């Protein structure tokens, strides 16, 4: 049982790292010539992913 719990915790940490990296990549991909609406959507998505990665 402890082994399964430890595996679950490691899996959670790995998923949090994936979400954080995805948020960083979204921020990097948003180009200055994008429409402001698209920039806002991307920024909101990145913030959401960061929030999820911190839970």
C-alpha positions in Angstrom: 0.0 0.0 0.0 2.8 2.4 0.8 4.5 1.6 -2.5 1.3 2.4 -4.4 0.9 5.7 -2.5 4.5 6.6 -3.2 4.0 5.8 -6.9 0.9 8.0 -7.0 2.7 10.9 -5.4 5.6 10.6 -7.9 3.0 10.5 -10.8 1.3 13.6 -9.4 4.7 15.4 -9.3 5.5 14.4 -12.9 2.1 15.6 -14.1 2.5 18.9 -12.3 5.9 19.3 -14.0 4.3 18.6 -17.4 1.6 21.2 -16.8 4.2 23.8 -15.7 6.3 23.2 -18.8 3.2 23.4 -21.0 2.3 26.8 -19.5 5.9 28.0 -20.1 5.7 26.9 -23.7 2.4 28.6 -24.3 3.9 31.8 -23.0 6.8 31.5 -25.3 4.7 30.7 -28.4 2.5 33.7 -28.1 3.9 36.1 -30.7 3.7 39.9 -30.6 1.9 39.9 -33.9 -1.0 37.8 -32.6 -4.3 39.4 -32.0 -4.8 40.7 -28.5 -7.8 38.4 -28.0 -5.6 35.4 -28.8 -2.8 36.6 -26.5 -5.4 36.9 -23.7 -6.7 33.4 -24.3 -3.2 31.9 -24.3 -2.3 33.8 -21.1 -5.4 32.6 -19.4 -4.7 29.0 -20.4 -1.1 29.3 -19.2 -2.3 30.7 -15.8 -4.8 27.8 -15.5 -2.2 25.2 -16.2 0.1 26.8 -13.7 -2.7 26.8 -11.1 -3.3 23.1 -11.8 0.4 22.3 -11.5 0.6 23.8 -8.0 -2.4 21.9 -6.5 
